[in-house]
Structure formats: C-alpha cells, structure tokens
C-alpha cells in the first residue's frame, strides 16, 4: 500500500493554496521547478513568496505569471544570465510588494520560526536604509548590556516550504545532504512539500551513509517523484544548468508578450529533458 505522504506531482502542487506564505530556496539548493510549472498551470494567485535567501528563475516565472502578491528576498537574479526581467518589470509597474531583506536577516527570521519564538536579534543592519523601509524590524536595547542597540526581526513561519531533493523514501524521510537551509525551511514551516528525483523503498534513516543528511518524515507533509524536477536549473552534481533553455527564457521574458509565449510553451513541456 502506498504511503499517505507519497503524492502525485499535481496533488502536491494543489496543496499550495492561493495566498500562501511560501518559502523557496536559492537556485543552487534545489528548486522545485516541476511543481512550479503545475502552480502556473493551475493559475495560483496572491502568493507571499519568501526567498531563502535569494530568488531566481522560479520567482521570476511566478511573478511574470501574476502569481505573487509580495516577495521577501535579498535579491532576485538569474546569475550569469543577468537580471530577472519579470521581477524588474513588476517592481517598475508597482505590481508586487517587495520586502527588501538581507541573507542573514532571512535566515535569522526563519530560525525564530523554527524555534517558535516571536523574534530573533541580529547585528549588522543598524545604519542601513533597510530600517527605514522595514517598519516590522525594530531597533531595541540589548537587555543584557548598556549602550548596545540591536535589531529584532519578527520570526518567519511559512505556511509551506517547497523544494526539490534527490531522494525520499515512502515514509517521507528526505535526503537533503549538506543543504542545511532546506532543513531550516522545513523546521520553520507549517507544511513542507518536496519533489524528488527518486523514491526508494528503503528507509533512509537506516542508511548510515545518508542518515546525517536526512530530513525526518515528521517535518514532511508530501513527497512527489519528479525526475529532473529542477530543470532547467542545475541540481547539485546530478545535472547542470540547461544554458540554452535559460538563455531562451531571458530573451523571451524581456517583454510581457514574450513571457506569455514562453509560458505557453513551457506548460506544454511534459518531459524536462530528452
């Protein structure tokens, strides 16, 4: 009998409702692009996206598709392929609300969510313009030392964390290896949805070579198999960026019409790679 945690890709994406506070990782950690395609196909709306700690292709596509109401991030970039065209257009047009952050701030706020505490103190923000624009970040006195000001960041507890990993078992244990930010995301979130390259019948917690890098099933709500599920992005050492596909995206997404043409073609893609 199939485990209740094992899901189809379509059902996994359907578990992300409109308006969800959705945490997603940076491109190099494991981005659930196959699930993102299903979200766009469904027409998800009003997502409050938290990029951990930066966004890339996934964020740009969701923004271009009209799926994002707010985004909290320290950057949205396509790396060597340049800026994120639909993010830039949405900022210029005022189509989304941007909560500007820093990488340490996002990690710290997630740590507060992970620990179930209301805020996390952080240094390094005092004197920056971020405090002018982030009214939810408070400068407070250090209660343990005089003449010491520090910033209190409200905890981030995502409704859902979504990412791609190489392997899960049918119990819902997921191998994330050294990508500790994925564990942080899962610990902080109310639900965690994971697409994987493969689902094994073995119990990953019984594997001494992998167990230290396994996210236990208690933190995982659903897993779905999605071979090449990060495509066209690179995924760990399993496959590289599809440079032709990424260059094609950048060329198309410079205009709204070009982006729509790209998305129509992308939604028809049933196999990520040949």
PLY file of the C-alpha trace (Angstrom):
ply
format ascii 1.0
element vertex 274
property float x
property float y
property float z
element edge 273
property int vertex1
property int vertex2
end_header
0.00 0.00 0.00
1.30 3.46 -0.93
2.25 5.70 1.96
-0.07 8.65 2.60
2.87 11.03 2.30
3.67 9.95 -1.27
1.77 12.12 -3.71
1.42 12.83 -7.38
3.11 15.99 -8.60
-0.28 17.51 -9.41
-1.66 16.77 -5.95
1.45 18.17 -4.30
1.09 21.46 -6.19
-2.63 21.54 -5.44
-1.78 21.55 -1.71
-0.41 25.10 -2.10
-3.40 27.42 -1.82
-3.81 30.94 -3.14
-2.38 33.46 -0.68
0.06 31.02 0.95
3.23 32.24 2.62
5.56 30.12 0.52
9.27 29.65 1.25
11.52 28.58 -1.63
15.31 28.08 -1.73
18.04 29.63 -3.83
18.81 28.08 -7.21
21.80 26.05 -6.03
19.94 24.32 -3.19
17.21 22.53 -5.14
14.31 24.40 -6.74
11.06 22.55 -7.39
10.61 23.77 -10.96
8.32 20.90 -11.99
5.97 21.82 -9.14
6.27 25.48 -10.14
5.03 24.54 -13.61
1.97 22.93 -12.03
1.30 26.04 -9.95
1.43 28.25 -13.02
-0.75 25.81 -14.97
-3.33 25.95 -12.18
-3.24 29.75 -12.05
-2.24 30.14 -8.39
-2.59 33.71 -7.12
-1.57 36.06 -4.29
1.42 34.06 -3.08
3.56 35.71 -0.41
6.94 34.46 -1.51
9.89 34.15 0.87
13.16 33.51 -0.96
15.76 31.71 1.15
17.66 33.91 0.87
17.52 34.94 -2.82
15.17 34.25 -5.70
15.93 33.25 -9.26
14.12 31.69 -12.19
11.32 30.24 -10.08
10.49 33.61 -8.52
10.70 35.39 -11.86
8.32 32.97 -13.55
5.81 33.09 -10.70
5.92 36.90 -10.74
5.52 37.03 -14.52
2.56 34.65 -14.29
0.79 37.00 -11.87
1.05 34.52 -9.01
2.89 36.71 -6.47
1.48 39.49 -4.31
4.54 40.05 -2.10
8.13 38.86 -2.12
10.61 38.95 0.75
14.12 38.49 -0.52
17.63 39.85 -0.54
17.79 39.66 -4.36
16.14 38.19 -7.44
18.72 37.33 -10.07
19.40 34.87 -12.85
23.10 34.87 -12.01
25.31 34.62 -15.08
22.24 35.05 -17.26
21.61 38.53 -15.92
18.76 40.26 -14.17
15.32 38.82 -13.56
13.19 40.52 -16.24
9.67 39.94 -14.93
10.69 40.87 -11.37
12.21 44.11 -12.65
9.09 44.88 -14.69
6.79 44.16 -11.75
8.81 46.48 -9.48
8.70 49.27 -12.07
4.95 48.83 -12.53
4.19 48.50 -8.82
2.61 45.10 -9.46
4.17 43.45 -6.41
5.15 44.48 -2.91
8.84 43.92 -2.20
10.07 43.34 1.36
13.76 44.04 0.99
15.99 41.96 3.26
19.48 40.60 3.66
20.60 36.98 3.55
21.44 36.86 7.30
18.12 38.52 8.14
16.06 35.92 6.29
17.98 33.05 7.84
17.65 34.60 11.30
13.90 35.18 10.93
13.44 31.57 9.83
15.45 30.44 12.86
12.94 32.28 15.04
10.14 30.46 13.23
11.99 27.18 13.68
12.34 27.77 17.44
8.77 29.00 17.90
9.88 32.37 19.27
8.49 35.76 18.21
11.70 37.38 17.02
15.42 36.94 16.51
18.04 39.66 17.23
20.60 40.43 14.55
23.52 42.81 14.19
24.72 44.45 11.00
21.52 46.25 9.99
21.80 49.41 12.07
22.75 52.38 9.90
21.28 50.92 6.70
18.30 52.21 4.72
16.59 48.88 5.25
15.41 50.04 8.66
13.67 52.99 7.02
11.63 50.73 4.76
11.14 47.71 7.02
8.79 49.04 9.67
8.40 45.50 11.01
12.08 45.42 12.01
12.59 47.06 15.41
15.74 48.53 16.93
15.76 47.66 20.63
18.09 47.93 23.62
20.13 44.87 24.43
18.62 43.83 27.80
21.95 42.37 28.91
24.25 45.32 28.19
24.01 49.07 28.28
24.55 51.36 25.29
24.02 48.48 22.88
21.32 48.63 20.22
20.28 45.61 18.21
17.64 44.81 15.58
14.75 42.47 16.38
13.42 40.61 13.34
9.94 39.06 13.52
10.01 35.32 13.03
9.08 33.87 9.65
6.88 30.78 9.83
5.94 29.85 6.27
2.64 28.18 5.57
4.57 25.94 3.18
8.20 25.28 2.29
8.73 23.87 -1.21
11.95 22.42 -2.61
13.50 19.66 -4.72
15.76 16.92 -3.32
17.50 13.88 -4.78
15.85 11.12 -2.77
12.99 10.31 -0.43
11.62 7.10 0.99
8.00 6.02 1.25
7.87 7.06 4.89
8.55 10.68 3.89
12.17 10.90 5.01
14.06 13.13 2.56
17.78 13.24 1.87
18.97 16.87 1.79
22.67 16.23 2.40
24.64 19.31 3.34
21.87 21.73 2.29
21.09 22.73 5.84
18.93 25.67 4.76
16.42 23.09 3.49
16.19 21.64 6.99
15.77 25.15 8.39
12.93 25.83 5.94
11.20 22.57 6.85
11.61 23.11 10.60
10.12 26.61 10.36
7.18 25.79 8.06
3.75 24.51 8.93
3.96 22.14 5.97
6.83 21.02 3.75
6.31 19.77 0.21
9.23 18.10 -1.57
9.72 16.87 -5.11
12.48 14.32 -5.57
14.41 12.64 -8.32
13.61 9.22 -6.89
11.58 7.50 -4.17
13.18 4.43 -2.61
11.59 1.53 -0.77
14.45 1.62 1.75
14.23 3.59 4.99
16.76 6.41 4.63
17.17 6.73 8.38
18.57 3.19 8.40
21.32 4.13 5.93
24.46 5.08 7.92
25.96 6.83 4.89
22.96 9.12 4.44
21.18 9.41 7.78
23.05 12.54 8.95
21.73 14.38 5.91
18.14 13.14 6.15
15.21 15.41 6.94
12.92 13.20 9.07
9.40 12.49 7.87
7.89 14.30 10.86
8.71 17.55 9.05
7.47 16.45 5.62
3.85 16.66 4.51
4.13 15.32 0.95
6.74 13.99 -1.44
6.31 13.50 -5.17
8.63 11.96 -7.72
9.68 14.41 -10.44
12.65 13.22 -12.47
14.77 16.22 -13.50
12.40 18.24 -11.34
14.75 21.23 -11.04
15.20 21.62 -14.81
16.23 23.92 -16.46
18.24 24.80 -13.35
21.24 22.77 -12.27
20.64 20.30 -9.49
23.56 19.57 -7.17
26.03 17.40 -9.09
23.32 15.40 -10.86
22.80 17.71 -13.84
23.95 21.16 -14.95
22.06 24.27 -15.96
20.38 23.95 -19.33
22.10 27.04 -20.65
20.15 27.09 -23.91
16.82 26.96 -22.07
17.85 29.70 -19.64
19.13 31.93 -22.44
15.86 31.37 -24.27
13.94 32.43 -21.16
15.93 35.63 -20.75
15.44 36.53 -24.41
11.69 35.85 -24.27
10.87 37.31 -20.85
12.11 40.79 -21.65
8.57 41.64 -22.74
5.19 40.60 -21.35
4.20 39.13 -24.72
7.43 37.18 -24.99
6.98 35.86 -21.47
3.44 34.69 -22.25
4.73 32.87 -25.33
7.46 31.24 -23.24
4.99 30.13 -20.57
2.59 28.65 -23.11
5.42 26.53 -24.48
6.78 25.71 -21.02
3.42 24.48 -19.77
3.30 22.04 -22.67
6.64 20.56 -21.64
5.94 17.12 -20.25
9.49 15.91 -20.12
12.08 18.27 -18.74
14.97 16.76 -20.68
15.30 14.29 -23.51
0 1
1 2
2 3
3 4
4 5
5 6
6 7
7 8
8 9
9 10
10 11
11 12
12 13
13 14
14 15
15 16
16 17
17 18
18 19
19 20
20 21
21 22
22 23
23 24
24 25
25 26
26 27
27 28
28 29
29 30
30 31
31 32
32 33
33 34
34 35
35 36
36 37
37 38
38 39
39 40
40 41
41 42
42 43
43 44
44 45
45 46
46 47
47 48
48 49
49 50
50 51
51 52
52 53
53 54
54 55
55 56
56 57
57 58
58 59
59 60
60 61
61 62
62 63
63 64
64 65
65 66
66 67
67 68
68 69
69 70
70 71
71 72
72 73
73 74
74 75
75 76
76 77
77 78
78 79
79 80
80 81
81 82
82 83
83 84
84 85
85 86
86 87
87 88
88 89
89 90
90 91
91 92
92 93
93 94
94 95
95 96
96 97
97 98
98 99
99 100
100 101
101 102
102 103
103 104
104 105
105 106
106 107
107 108
108 109
109 110
110 111
111 112
112 113
113 114
114 115
115 116
116 117
117 118
118 119
119 120
120 121
121 122
122 123
123 124
124 125
125 126
126 127
127 128
128 129
129 130
130 131
131 132
132 133
133 134
134 135
135 136
136 137
137 138
138 139
139 140
140 141
141 142
142 143
143 144
144 145
145 146
146 147
147 148
148 149
149 150
150 151
151 152
152 153
153 154
154 155
155 156
156 157
157 158
158 159
159 160
160 161
161 162
162 163
163 164
164 165
165 166
166 167
167 168
168 169
169 170
170 171
171 172
172 173
173 174
174 175
175 176
176 177
177 178
178 179
179 180
180 181
181 182
182 183
183 184
184 185
185 186
186 187
187 188
188 189
189 190
190 191
191 192
192 193
193 194
194 195
195 196
196 197
197 198
198 199
199 200
200 201
201 202
202 203
203 204
204 205
205 206
206 207
207 208
208 209
209 210
210 211
211 212
212 213
213 214
214 215
215 216
216 217
217 218
218 219
219 220
220 221
221 222
222 223
223 224
224 225
225 226
226 227
227 228
228 229
229 230
230 231
231 232
232 233
233 234
234 235
235 236
236 237
237 238
238 239
239 240
240 241
241 242
242 243
243 244
244 245
245 246
246 247
247 248
248 249
249 250
250 251
251 252
252 253
253 254
254 255
255 256
256 257
257 258
258 259
259 260
260 261
261 262
262 263
263 264
264 265
265 266
266 267
267 268
268 269
269 270
270 271
271 272
272 273
